[in-house]
Amino acid sequence: MTLNPAGATRVSTALLALSTVLVGLMAGLFLAFDVSVMPGLADGDNRTYVSAMRSFNAAIDGSGLFVTVFLLALVAAVASAIVEFRAGRRGTALWVASAAVAYLVVLVITFAVNIPLNNDLAAGGDVAKLTDFSIVDEFKGTWVTTNIIRTLLCTAALTALTRALILYGRATTTR
């Protein structure tokens, strides 16, 4: 299927806007954990911390909407970069591609570090019967640090996508 120029522009616009919104949503989610959820939990006791984190993780794992936003952000960014490159908007394509790379690192960190930590915390048994909370200290330090990194990477990706939107707007209004 070949798109006419107007159709191609609509696809480009939709992909670029979609990737920007989705990455922005993920940056906001990670930031919310950085500035409110994790500091709030750190003020409580370990039993409450484990129970709350398990509940958060179960809610996120069970949310089709979260999984869709989480994964579609990368798909939309990669598709947008390809469309922009093929349309000859190389500058826009490079900014979108850099956003996709930053967001891909977010996914790698999530799957390599945060999810295994979540699984370790979930495997600890009945929270009411826990007596050894040594896992919580390790969890807190590593999970919080990697979440800050995910926030920074998502913010960098969002910044790159914003730059791409500016370049895209300039390129498509001059044609």
KEKE-3310 file (N, C-alpha, C; in steps of 0.2 Angstrom, whole numbers, plus 5000, padded with zeros to 4 digits):
npx = (5004:5003:5005:4997:5005:4998:4992:5003:5009:4999:5001:5014:5013:5004:5011:5023:5017:5010:5021:5027:5018:5016:5029:5030:5020:5026:5037:5032:5025:5037:5043:5033:5035:5048:5047:5036:5030:5041:5049:5039:5035:5047:5047:5040:5037:5046:5038:5026:5031:5035:5023:5015:5023:5022:5008:5008:5016:5008:4996:5001:5007:4995:4989:4983:4983:4994:5004:5002:5005:5018:5026:5021:5026:5040:5038:5031:5040:5051:5044:5040:5053:5058:5048:5050:5063:5062:5054:5063:5066:5078:5085:5074:5071:5083:5082:5071:5075:5085:5078:5071:5081:5085:5074:5073:5084:5078:5068:5077:5083:5072:5068:5079:5083:5073:5061:5066:5069:5057:5051:5058:5055:5042:5042:5045:5036:5022:5018:5015:5021:5034:5051:5064:5070:5080:5081:5074:5082:5092:5084:5077:5088:5094:5082:5077:5087:5089:5076:5077:5086:5079:5069:5076:5081:5069:5065:5075:5072:5059:5062:5070:5060:5052:5060:5061:5047:5047:5056:5049:5037:5042:5047:5036:5027:5033:5032)
npy = (4994:5011:5027:5042:5059:5067:5057:5050:5061:5062:5049:5050:5061:5056:5045:5051:5060:5050:5042:5052:5056:5043:5040:5051:5049:5037:5043:5051:5042:5035:5046:5049:5039:5041:5053:5053:5040:5031:5038:5040:5027:5023:5030:5022:5006:4990:4979:4985:4992:4981:4975:4985:4987:4975:4975:4986:4981:4970:4976:4984:4973:4967:4975:4978:4990:4997:4989:4990:5004:5004:4996:4999:5012:5011:5004:5013:5024:5019:5015:5028:5034:5027:5030:5044:5044:5038:5047:5057:5066:5068:5074:5075:5061:5056:5062:5056:5043:5043:5045:5033:5024:5028:5025:5011:5007:5010:5000:4988:4990:4989:4975:4968:4972:4979:4971:4958:4961:4965:4952:4944:4951:4948:4934:4931:4925:4925:4941:4944:4934:4936:4938:4940:4954:4958:4958:4969:4981:4979:4979:4992:5001:4997:4996:5009:5017:5013:5016:5030:5032:5027:5036:5048:5044:5042:5055:5061:5055:5060:5073:5073:5068:5079:5089:5083:5084:5098:5100:5092:5099:5111:5106:5101:5111:5119:5114)
npz = (5000:4995:5002:4999:4998:5008:5016:5020:5028:5038:5044:5049:5057:5067:5072:5077:5087:5095:5100:5107:5117:5124:5129:5137:5146:5152:5158:5167:5176:5181:5187:5197:5206:5210:5217:5226:5229:5232:5242:5251:5255:5261:5273:5281:5289:5286:5284:5279:5268:5260:5258:5251:5240:5233:5231:5222:5211:5207:5203:5192:5184:5181:5173:5158:5151:5156:5151:5138:5135:5140:5131:5118:5117:5113:5101:5093:5093:5086:5074:5070:5068:5057:5047:5046:5042:5030:5023:5021:5030:5039:5050:5059:5060:5066:5079:5084:5083:5092:5104:5104:5106:5119:5126:5124:5132:5144:5144:5144:5157:5165:5163:5166:5179:5187:5186:5190:5203:5209:5207:5216:5228:5229:5230:5243:5252:5264:5270:5283:5290:5288:5294:5291:5284:5276:5262:5259:5261:5251:5240:5240:5238:5226:5217:5218:5213:5200:5195:5196:5186:5175:5175:5171:5159:5151:5152:5144:5132:5130:5128:5117:5108:5108:5102:5090:5086:5084:5074:5064:5063:5057:5045:5038:5037:5028:5016)
capx = (5000:5007:5001:4999:5008:4994:4991:5010:5010:4995:5004:5020:5010:5001:5016:5027:5013:5009:5027:5029:5013:5017:5035:5029:5016:5030:5042:5028:5025:5043:5044:5029:5038:5054:5046:5031:5029:5046:5050:5033:5036:5054:5046:5036:5041:5048:5032:5021:5035:5034:5016:5014:5027:5019:5002:5009:5018:5003:4992:5005:5007:4989:4985:4984:4984:5001:5009:5002:5009:5025:5029:5020:5031:5046:5036:5029:5046:5054:5040:5041:5060:5058:5044:5053:5069:5060:5051:5068:5067:5084:5086:5069:5072:5088:5080:5066:5079:5089:5073:5069:5087:5085:5068:5075:5088:5073:5065:5082:5084:5066:5068:5085:5084:5067:5057:5068:5069:5050:5049:5062:5051:5035:5043:5047:5031:5017:5022:5013:5025:5041:5055:5070:5069:5087:5080:5071:5087:5095:5078:5077:5094:5094:5076:5076:5092:5087:5070:5079:5089:5073:5066:5081:5081:5063:5065:5079:5068:5054:5066:5072:5054:5050:5064:5058:5041:5048:5059:5044:5033:5045:5048:5030:5024:5037:5031)
capy = (5000:5017:5032:5049:5063:5069:5051:5049:5066:5060:5043:5053:5065:5051:5041:5055:5062:5044:5041:5057:5055:5037:5041:5056:5045:5033:5047:5054:5037:5034:5052:5049:5034:5044:5059:5052:5033:5027:5042:5039:5020:5023:5032:5017:5000:4986:4975:4990:4993:4975:4974:4990:4986:4969:4977:4990:4977:4966:4981:4985:4967:4965:4981:4978:4997:4999:4985:4993:5010:5003:4993:5003:5018:5010:5002:5020:5028:5015:5016:5035:5035:5024:5034:5050:5043:5037:5054:5062:5071:5064:5077:5072:5054:5055:5064:5051:5037:5044:5044:5026:5021:5030:5021:5004:5006:5009:4993:4984:4991:4986:4968:4965:4974:4980:4965:4953:4963:4964:4945:4942:4953:4944:4927:4931:4922:4929:4946:4944:4930:4938:4940:4943:4959:4960:4959:4976:4986:4978:4981:4999:5004:4996:4998:5016:5020:5011:5020:5037:5031:5026:5043:5052:5041:5044:5063:5063:5053:5065:5080:5072:5068:5086:5092:5080:5088:5105:5099:5090:5105:5116:5103:5099:5117:5123:5110)
capz = (5000:4995:5004:4996:5003:5014:5020:5023:5033:5044:5048:5052:5063:5072:5075:5081:5092:5099:5104:5112:5123:5127:5132:5142:5151:5156:5162:5173:5180:5184:5191:5202:5210:5212:5221:5231:5231:5236:5248:5256:5258:5265:5279:5285:5292:5281:5282:5275:5262:5256:5256:5246:5233:5230:5228:5216:5206:5205:5199:5186:5180:5179:5169:5151:5149:5157:5147:5131:5135:5141:5126:5112:5117:5109:5094:5090:5092:5081:5068:5068:5065:5050:5043:5045:5038:5023:5021:5019:5036:5042:5057:5063:5061:5071:5086:5086:5084:5099:5109:5104:5110:5126:5129:5124:5138:5150:5144:5146:5164:5168:5162:5169:5186:5191:5187:5194:5210:5210:5208:5222:5234:5229:5232:5250:5257:5268:5273:5290:5294:5287:5300:5288:5279:5273:5255:5258:5260:5244:5235:5241:5235:5219:5213:5218:5209:5193:5194:5194:5179:5170:5174:5167:5152:5148:5151:5139:5126:5129:5126:5110:5104:5108:5097:5083:5084:5082:5067:5060:5061:5052:5038:5035:5035:5022:5010)
cpx = (5004:5002:5003:5002:5004:4993:4998:5011:5005:4998:5010:5018:5008:5006:5021:5023:5012:5015:5028:5024:5015:5024:5034:5025:5021:5035:5038:5027:5031:5044:5040:5032:5044:5052:5040:5031:5035:5048:5045:5034:5042:5052:5042:5040:5042:5042:5027:5025:5034:5027:5013:5017:5024:5012:5003:5011:5012:4998:4995:5005:5001:4985:4987:4986:4991:5005:5008:5006:5016:5029:5027:5024:5037:5043:5034:5035:5050:5051:5041:5048:5060:5054:5047:5059:5067:5057:5057:5070:5072:5085:5080:5069:5078:5086:5075:5070:5083:5084:5071:5075:5087:5079:5070:5079:5083:5070:5071:5083:5078:5066:5074:5086:5078:5063:5059:5068:5062:5048:5052:5057:5044:5036:5045:5041:5026:5020:5020:5018:5033:5045:5062:5069:5075:5086:5077:5076:5090:5090:5078:5082:5094:5088:5075:5081:5091:5081:5072:5082:5084:5070:5070:5081:5075:5062:5069:5075:5063:5057:5067:5066:5051:5054:5062:5052:5042:5051:5053:5039:5036:5046:5041:5026:5027:5036:5025)
cpy = (5006:5023:5038:5053:5065:5063:5050:5054:5064:5054:5046:5057:5061:5047:5045:5058:5056:5043:5046:5057:5049:5038:5046:5053:5041:5037:5050:5048:5036:5040:5052:5044:5037:5050:5058:5045:5030:5031:5040:5032:5020:5025:5027:5011:4995:4981:4979:4991:4987:4974:4979:4989:4980:4971:4982:4986:4973:4970:4982:4979:4965:4970:4980:4985:4999:4995:4988:4999:5009:5000:4997:5010:5017:5008:5009:5024:5025:5016:5023:5037:5033:5028:5041:5050:5042:5043:5059:5067:5068:5067:5075:5065:5053:5057:5058:5044:5037:5043:5036:5022:5022:5025:5014:5003:5006:5002:4988:4984:4987:4979:4965:4967:4974:4974:4960:4954:4962:4957:4942:4944:4949:4937:4926:4928:4927:4934:4947:4939:4931:4940:4943:4948:4962:4961:4966:4981:4985:4981:4988:5002:5003:4998:5006:5020:5019:5015:5027:5037:5031:5033:5048:5050:5043:5051:5065:5061:5058:5071:5079:5071:5075:5090:5089:5083:5095:5105:5097:5095:5110:5113:5102:5106:5121:5119:5112)
cpz = (5000:4997:5000:5000:5009:5018:5024:5029:5039:5048:5052:5058:5069:5076:5080:5088:5097:5103:5109:5118:5127:5132:5138:5148:5156:5160:5168:5178:5184:5189:5198:5208:5214:5218:5226:5233:5235:5242:5253:5259:5262:5272:5284:5287:5286:5279:5277:5268:5257:5253:5250:5240:5230:5227:5222:5210:5203:5201:5192:5181:5177:5174:5162:5148:5150:5152:5140:5130:5136:5135:5119:5112:5112:5102:5090:5088:5086:5074:5065:5065:5058:5045:5041:5041:5031:5019:5019:5025:5041:5049:5061:5065:5066:5078:5088:5087:5091:5105:5110:5108:5117:5130:5129:5130:5144:5150:5147:5154:5168:5168:5166:5176:5189:5192:5191:5202:5213:5212:5215:5228:5234:5231:5239:5255:5260:5271:5280:5294:5292:5293:5297:5283:5276:5265:5254:5257:5253:5239:5235:5237:5228:5215:5213:5213:5202:5191:5192:5187:5174:5169:5170:5160:5148:5147:5145:5132:5125:5126:5118:5105:5103:5102:5090:5081:5081:5075:5062:5058:5056:5045:5035:5034:5030:5016:5006)
residu = (MET:THR:LEU:ASN:PRO:ALA:GLY:ALA:THR:ARG:VAL:SER:THR:ALA:LEU:LEU:ALA:LEU:SER:THR:VAL:LEU:VAL:GLY:LEU:MET:ALA:GLY:LEU:PHE:LEU:ALA:PHE:ASP:VAL:SER:VAL:MET:PRO:GLY:LEU:ALA:ASP:GLY:ASP:ASN:ARG:THR:TYR:VAL:SER:ALA:MET:ARG:SER:PHE:ASN:ALA:ALA:ILE:ASP:GLY:SER:GLY:LEU:PHE:VAL:THR:VAL:PHE:LEU:LEU:ALA:LEU:VAL:ALA:ALA:VAL:ALA:SER:ALA:ILE:VAL:GLU:PHE:ARG:ALA:GLY:ARG:ARG:GLY:THR:ALA:LEU:TRP:VAL:ALA:SER:ALA:ALA:VAL:ALA:TYR:LEU:VAL:VAL:LEU:VAL:ILE:THR:PHE:ALA:VAL:ASN:ILE:PRO:LEU:ASN:ASN:ASP:LEU:ALA:ALA:GLY:GLY:ASP:VAL:ALA:LYS:LEU:THR:ASP:PHE:SER:ILE:VAL:ASP:GLU:PHE:LYS:GLY:THR:TRP:VAL:THR:THR:ASN:ILE:ILE:ARG:THR:LEU:LEU:CYS:THR:ALA:ALA:LEU:THR:ALA:LEU:THR:ARG:ALA:LEU:ILE:LEU:TYR:GLY:ARG:ALA:THR:THR:THR:ARG)
# end
